[in-house]
Amino acid sequence: MDCKTAAALLEAYLDNELDRDTAREVEKHLDACADCREALSKLDEVRIALRDTKLRYVAPNDLRERLFKESHATTRAARGRWLALAASLVVAFAAGGLFVSIGHDRATVIGDQTIRDAFASHWRALAATSPVDVVSTDRHTVKPWFEGKVSQAPQVRDFADQGFPLVGGRIDYLGDLRVPALVYRHGQHLIDVFVVPADAVTKNESVDDRGYALRTFAMGDQHAIVVSDLDEHEFGAFAALLSQR
């Protein structure tokens, strides 16, 4: 694969839209091409920057009040139309359970986006020159590095004695959630541990994609979303370590 072909696929690769074989070809090219790795990194920086809340414009209070008054003035005229719409929705609900389907679909989309972001982040880390922003096997270095960068610093432990040494950490995004990512290794396998609040994961997830696996585990008052290409036995051993208080 040459640079021209790879450049046309970088955005799709970043969004996890390529099939497995094509993604592997892109990753193979990225391993050998510093220019394309830099281009991928810049695309990721743009993606992260667009999620910055500082880019959002907050309307002034006088504009909000004016819009509220105008909206209130048209409410009575529109009430008849809303009542008709509500009646049609009730009929649809009776016919096929529309409300239940809409609620279920929305929850599925939100969950799928988090899963896609976790996989994409892991694959970007594999292609990057370094998968971490802070390089250290010392948890007393890694944990303080997160202070002030995320709302809640993660629990950081090193499992080098058990064969899963700590590599370091970085800041990442899952959906709109800015999260700390702890990075471990097991042999040649990289392990990303995205630490999220306990209420951000409502159930245990187990997803496999392109030879990689995503699992969720409880870590005290936090939750871990873990992505790696470990086999089931290795994943189980690491999960047991991660879940220990």
N, C-alpha and C positions, 0 to 999 in steps of 0.2 A: 504494500500500500504506500503511495507517495503522499507528499504533504497536501497537494491539491485535493485529493480524494478524502484524506483525513479531515482537512479543514471544513469540508462540507458536511461532515458527520459529527463534529464536536458538540454542537448544540443538542442534537438528538442523543448523543452519548451521555451528555450531562443530565438530560431529562429521563434517562433510562428507557429510551424508546427503540433501541436497536435490538435485533435478535442476537442470540448468544454468539454465533459464529462471527458476525460483523463486529460486535463489541470486542471480541477477543483480537480481531485484526487491528482495530483501533488501538487497543491497549498495547499490542505488540509494537505498533508504530510509535506510540508515545514513549515507550521504554527507550527507544533509540533516537528520538527527535526532541531536542531541547526546545526548539522553536514552537512546536505544536504543544508541548507541555506548558509553555508560557502562555500560549493562546488559550488553552483550556483553563489555566489559572485565572486569566483576566476575565473570561466569561463567567467563571464562578464568582469573582469579585463583584461583577456587575449584578449578578443575581442576588447576592447578599446585600449589596448596597440598596437595591430597589426595595428591600424589606425593611429598611431603616425607618423607624417611626418619625424621625426628624424630617423626612420628606413629605409627611402628611400635613396638609393645610387645615388648621382649625379655624372654623368660621367665627367671626366676632359675634358678641352677644346681640348687638342690634340687628345683624342680619338674621340670626336665628329667630329672634322675636318677630321680625317682619314676615319671615317665611311661615312661622307658626300661625300668625294671624291670618295670612292669606289661605293657608291650608284649612284653618278652622272655618273660614268664610265659605269655602267650597264643600265642606263636609256634608251639610244638609242636602245640597243639591245632588251629591253623589251617593247619599245614603240608600236611595232606592236601587241604584245599580249594585251596590255592595250586598244588599239584601237578596237581590236576584242571584248574584254570584254565590252567596252562601247557600242558597237553596239548591243550586246546581251541584255544589260540592257535597251536600248532604246526600243527594241522589247518587252521586258517583261513589260515595263511601258505602252506601247500601249495596250498590251493584258490585263493587270490587275491592273495598277496603283501601281507598285511595290515600287516606291520611296515614295509615300504617305504612304503606309502601313509601310515601314521600319521606317520612321520618327515618325509615330503615335505610333508604338509598343515601340520604345525607350522611348518616353515621358511617356508612360503608365508604363513601368518598373520602371523608376526613381521615378515617383509619388507613385507607389505601395510600393517601398522600404522604402520611407519616412514614409508612413502610417504604414507599418509593424513595423518599428523601434519605432515609437511613441507608438503603442499598446504594444509592447514587453517591452519598458521602463516602461510604466505605470504598467504592471503586475509584473515586477521585483520589483518596488517600493512597491507594495502591499505585496509582499512576504518578503521584507527586514525588518530587525529589525527597521530601521528608513528610511523613504522615502526621507529624506533631508540630505544635508551635513552641512548646516547652519540652526540651529533651532532658529527661532525668529519670533514674531508677529510684530516686529518693522521694517517698511520699511527702516528706516534710518540705520538699521543694515544690512539688507539683500542686499540692492542695493550696498553699498560700498564693500561688500564681493565679488561681481562679478567683481569689477574693476581689470583689469590686467589678469583676468582668461579667458575672452571672448573678442571678438573684439569690441562688443558694449554692455554695461551694459543695462539690461532691465528696462523698466518703472515698478516700484514696488508700488503697492497700497494695503491697507488693507481694506477689506469689512466686517469687523466683525459686524458693526452696521446693515448691510443688511443680515446677516446670513451666510456669506462666509469668515470666518477669514483666514488670512494668517498664514501658518504653518512655512514656510522657503523656502529654495531653494537648488538646486544642479546643477552640470554640467553634461550634457548628450550629446549623439551623435544621430543625425538623418542623416543616410547615412554618408557622410564625413564631415558633418557640425557639429562643436562643438557649442552647444547652451546652454543658461541658461534655467533652468526649475524652474518655480515658483510653489509652492505647496499650495493649499488651501483645506479647508474642508467645507462640508455642512452636518451637522449631522454626520452620519457614512460614508459618501461618500468622498473619496479622489479625488482631482481635480489636474491634472498636466497641467500646462500652459507652453508649449515650445515656447520661444520667438525667432523669426527668422526675418531677414531683410525682408522688404516689397517685394523685388523682388524675394524672395525664394518661395513665394506662388503666383502662377499666377492666381488662381481662388479660390472661396470659395469651400471647400471640406466638404462633409457630408457622413461619413462612419460608419456603425454599425457592430460590431463583438462580438459575444459571450456575449451579454448583455451589452457591453460597446459601447460608441459612441465617434467618433472623429469629431470635428468641427473646422473650421478656422474663425478667426475674425481679422479685422483690428484694430490696436492700434496705431493711429497716423502714425509715419514713420516706425513702426514695425508691425509684424504680429504675431498672437498667434495661435498655434496649440494646441487645448484643448482636453484632453482625460479624460473621467470619466464615471461612471454609473448613472449619474443624469438622471432624466426623462426629457422629452422635455420641460415642463414648467420651471423646475429648470435650465436647460441648457439655456433657453431663458433669464431668469432673470440674470444669471451670465454673459451671453454674453453682455447684455445691460450695466452692470456695467463695464465690461472690455473694451467696446468700447467707453465709455465716455472719453472725453478729460480732 
